Amino acid sequence: MWAYLVNLAIAYQLLGQPEDAIIYAGRALRLGGNSGALLARGIARAQQGNSAGARADFEEAGKEGHALAGVNLEVLAGRPAARPSPPTAAEPELLAGKNPADATLALGGTVRRLAASGEGPALEIRYREHPTFTALRVAAGDRWIQFLWTAPGYAGETSLGLKPGTPESGLSVHGAAAESVSSPGGRFHHFKERRLLVQVVDGRVAGWSVYALPPP
């Protein structure tokens, strides 16, 4: 249950609602959430300008062994950690030739609405299963994020050749992950430049998601 709450916290971060991200990360921690929940809450606190709170969360996540805790502490201190550049110009990924910005992929599917926990609008979640992927759309008012997740047994690959079964070390073809979060469903690596989330289970790629946000 707490892993779902961490994912909601991350979704609210991406939607620019750190207050709600903090609420869901806090609920995840109360239910036994790990360093991923601390990192999510720390990032949301940093978005609010709460440097002291963010530092406390990053330091605690570091004690629990989160690989990105130190990176976030460096950024918080105004010393961006060096990261290797992606080997090619970063462009948003497609999945099975589909663009995650295509809102029609999730329309007409299952709908779930969550009441607002802060002052913002309620969260609406739509998802729809397709043969090779599942489309998931999360919206709050006029802000939204849409994911396309690989279906079980998906045999395709990313633009740089990442495919199911690739060892975790092979993720380096997409450059350095901006964030990594552990959960009961595996470890998730976020490649922000390519809008790509990769799931790793038992040291190997199990699947991935591409996502889209509204244009600025």
C-alpha positions as CSV (number, residue, x, y, z in Angstrom):
1,M,0.0,0.0,0.0
2,W,2.7,2.5,0.9
3,A,4.4,2.1,-2.5
4,Y,1.2,3.3,-4.2
5,L,1.3,6.4,-1.9
6,V,4.9,7.1,-2.9
7,N,3.9,7.0,-6.5
8,L,1.1,9.4,-5.8
9,A,3.6,11.7,-4.1
10,I,5.8,11.6,-7.2
11,A,2.9,12.3,-9.4
12,Y,1.9,15.4,-7.3
13,Q,5.6,16.6,-7.5
14,L,5.5,16.4,-11.3
15,L,2.1,18.2,-11.3
16,G,3.7,21.0,-9.3
17,Q,1.7,20.4,-6.1
18,P,4.4,19.8,-3.4
19,E,1.9,20.2,-0.5
20,D,-0.1,17.1,-1.6
21,A,3.2,15.3,-2.4
22,I,4.3,15.8,1.2
23,I,0.9,14.5,2.5
24,Y,1.1,11.3,0.5
25,A,4.8,10.7,1.2
26,G,4.1,11.2,4.9
27,R,1.3,8.6,4.8
28,A,3.7,6.2,3.1
29,L,6.2,6.7,5.9
30,R,3.6,6.0,8.5
31,L,2.8,2.7,6.8
32,G,6.4,1.6,6.7
33,G,7.6,3.3,3.6
34,N,11.4,3.3,2.9
35,S,14.0,5.8,1.8
36,G,12.1,6.4,-1.4
37,A,9.3,8.0,0.5
38,L,11.9,10.2,2.4
39,L,13.5,11.3,-0.9
40,A,10.1,12.1,-2.4
41,R,9.1,14.2,0.6
42,G,12.5,15.9,0.7
43,I,12.2,16.9,-3.0
44,A,8.7,18.3,-2.4
45,R,10.0,20.2,0.7
46,A,12.8,21.7,-1.5
47,Q,10.2,22.7,-4.0
48,Q,8.5,24.7,-1.2
49,G,11.7,26.4,-0.2
50,N,11.9,24.4,3.0
51,S,15.6,23.6,2.9
52,A,16.0,22.5,6.5
53,G,13.1,19.9,6.1
54,A,14.5,18.7,2.8
55,R,18.0,18.3,4.2
56,A,16.6,16.3,7.1
57,D,14.8,13.9,4.8
58,F,17.8,13.5,2.4
59,E,20.1,12.8,5.4
60,E,17.7,10.2,6.7
61,A,17.4,8.6,3.3
62,G,21.2,8.5,3.1
63,K,21.3,6.7,6.4
64,E,19.0,4.1,4.9
65,G,21.3,3.7,1.9
66,H,19.4,5.6,-0.9
67,A,21.9,6.1,-3.7
68,L,20.5,9.6,-4.6
69,A,20.4,11.1,-1.1
70,G,23.9,12.5,-1.4
71,V,23.2,13.9,-4.9
72,N,20.1,15.8,-3.6
73,L,22.1,17.1,-0.6
74,E,24.7,18.5,-3.0
75,V,22.1,20.2,-5.2
76,L,20.3,21.6,-2.1
77,A,23.7,23.1,-1.0
78,G,24.1,24.8,-4.4
79,R,26.7,22.3,-5.6
80,P,25.1,20.4,-8.4
81,A,26.7,16.9,-8.5
82,A,28.4,16.1,-11.8
83,R,26.5,13.7,-14.0
84,P,27.5,12.1,-17.2
85,S,25.7,13.5,-20.2
86,P,23.4,11.2,-22.2
87,P,25.3,9.9,-25.2
88,T,22.9,11.5,-27.7
89,A,20.6,14.5,-27.7
90,A,17.8,13.8,-25.2
91,E,14.4,13.5,-26.8
92,P,11.2,12.2,-25.2
93,E,10.8,8.4,-25.7
94,L,7.9,6.7,-27.5
95,L,6.5,3.3,-26.6
96,A,5.5,0.9,-29.3
97,G,5.5,3.9,-31.6
98,K,3.0,5.8,-29.5
99,N,3.4,9.3,-28.1
100,P,2.5,9.5,-24.4
101,A,1.1,13.0,-25.1
102,D,-1.8,11.5,-27.0
103,A,-4.6,11.9,-24.4
104,T,-7.0,9.7,-26.4
105,L,-5.0,6.6,-25.4
106,A,-6.5,6.8,-21.9
107,L,-9.9,8.3,-22.6
108,G,-12.8,6.0,-22.3
109,G,-11.0,3.7,-19.9
110,T,-11.5,3.2,-16.2
111,V,-11.9,6.4,-14.1
112,R,-11.0,7.0,-10.5
113,R,-11.3,10.3,-8.6
114,L,-9.5,11.2,-5.4
115,A,-10.7,14.1,-3.2
116,A,-8.2,16.9,-2.9
117,S,-6.2,16.7,0.3
118,G,-4.9,20.3,0.1
119,E,-6.3,23.4,-1.5
120,G,-5.8,22.2,-5.1
121,P,-8.3,20.4,-7.3
122,A,-9.2,16.7,-6.9
123,L,-7.1,14.2,-8.7
124,E,-8.6,12.3,-11.6
125,I,-7.0,9.0,-12.7
126,R,-7.9,7.3,-16.0
127,Y,-6.3,4.1,-17.3
128,R,-6.9,1.9,-20.3
129,E,-5.2,-1.4,-21.3
130,H,-3.9,-1.8,-24.8
131,P,-2.2,-5.0,-26.3
132,T,1.4,-3.8,-25.7
133,F,1.0,-1.1,-23.0
134,T,-1.3,0.4,-20.4
135,A,-2.1,4.1,-20.7
136,L,-2.5,6.0,-17.4
137,R,-3.6,9.7,-17.2
138,V,-3.4,11.7,-13.9
139,A,-5.0,15.1,-13.9
140,A,-5.6,17.9,-11.4
141,G,-7.5,20.7,-12.9
142,D,-5.8,21.8,-16.1
143,R,-2.5,20.1,-15.1
144,W,-1.9,16.5,-16.1
145,I,0.7,13.8,-16.7
146,Q,0.1,10.8,-18.9
147,F,2.1,7.5,-18.8
148,L,2.4,4.6,-21.2
149,W,3.5,1.4,-19.3
150,T,4.9,-1.7,-21.0
151,A,2.5,-4.7,-20.8
152,P,3.8,-8.0,-19.4
153,G,5.7,-9.8,-22.1
154,Y,6.5,-6.7,-24.1
155,A,9.4,-7.5,-26.4
156,G,10.2,-4.1,-27.8
157,E,13.1,-1.8,-26.7
158,T,13.8,1.9,-26.1
159,S,15.4,4.2,-28.6
160,L,18.9,3.3,-27.3
161,G,18.3,-0.5,-27.2
162,L,17.2,-1.0,-23.6
163,K,14.9,-4.1,-23.4
164,P,13.3,-6.4,-20.9
165,G,16.0,-8.6,-19.3
166,T,18.8,-6.0,-19.7
167,P,21.0,-6.0,-16.6
168,E,20.6,-2.9,-14.4
169,S,24.0,-1.7,-15.3
170,G,22.8,-1.4,-18.9
171,L,20.6,1.6,-17.9
172,S,23.7,3.8,-18.4
173,V,22.9,4.0,-22.2
174,H,20.3,6.6,-21.2
175,G,22.7,8.6,-19.1
176,A,22.4,9.2,-15.3
177,A,19.0,8.7,-13.6
178,A,17.7,11.9,-12.0
179,E,15.9,9.9,-9.3
180,S,15.7,6.3,-8.1
181,V,13.0,4.9,-5.8
182,S,12.8,1.5,-4.3
183,S,9.4,-0.2,-3.7
184,P,8.0,-3.7,-3.2
185,G,7.5,-3.8,-7.0
186,G,11.2,-3.2,-7.7
187,R,13.5,-0.3,-8.2
188,F,12.4,2.6,-10.4
189,H,14.9,4.9,-12.2
190,H,13.8,8.2,-13.6
191,F,15.5,9.6,-16.7
192,K,14.0,13.0,-16.7
193,E,15.6,14.3,-20.0
194,R,13.9,11.4,-21.9
195,R,10.8,11.3,-19.7
196,L,11.5,7.6,-19.1
197,L,10.8,5.5,-15.9
198,V,12.5,2.1,-15.9
199,Q,11.5,-0.7,-13.5
200,V,14.2,-3.1,-12.3
201,V,13.4,-6.4,-10.6
202,D,16.1,-8.8,-9.3
203,G,18.8,-6.7,-11.1
204,R,17.2,-6.7,-14.5
205,V,14.9,-4.5,-16.5
206,A,11.3,-5.7,-16.0
207,G,9.6,-2.9,-18.0
208,W,9.3,0.9,-18.3
209,S,7.1,3.8,-18.8
210,V,7.3,7.0,-20.9
211,Y,5.3,10.1,-19.9
212,A,4.2,13.5,-21.1
213,L,3.4,16.8,-19.4
214,P,1.5,19.8,-20.7
215,P,3.6,22.2,-22.8
216,P,4.9,25.1,-20.7
